Amino acid sequence: MLAELALSHGGIFTLLMTPIVGKFVSIVQPKYLIMVGASIVVFAMWHLTGLNGDITYSYAPWLRSLLGIGLPFLFLQSPPLPMTACRPTRPTRPRR
């Protein structure tokens, strides 16, 4: 039960941040949102390098919360980003 309580913070923050990041999609360019999300995730992963068996209970939920804040910035922007480089093409007529 304690493991679920420690890990659930990441899911809750991801759930809360997804609509907020969705509002930013139309305002801010995707490359800036990805940069913010990657910075947050890198910071959280850097703190995870100090993980050992002697951590306190508050250390794990804090890191999962930080990951939960950063991941929506990455995942909401990744699928539409390649489509911004595509140009629309004219439909061609079939040859007779």
Steps between C-alpha positions, in 0.01 A plus 500: 500500500786738575651434157171597333473813711853597401444441128149642470622859533652481152172392345302766681734778387498366143121502506490855634768640267364356174216754453726783609764407244222454244411867542863599436508309170321777312698779667863380514706332230541124554879514510491722810252274679713195420806683632322581828374143537838349421667727754256398773537130418881524486502672840281225647710224343817662631354484849410135441870418464528539877236234562603231747342288769526769765265757347215644701137459401468865397787474249323261259167687469686828451694359204194335350314830529779678319491239223122533483534872443760464224364209297187671359724769351678228305217268404241756391746665264674199348230367260403829327857634473605300190183611321605865523783430255267347239371722221151449363501361148257547216284203419596353164259390235510138397642439153273367228 
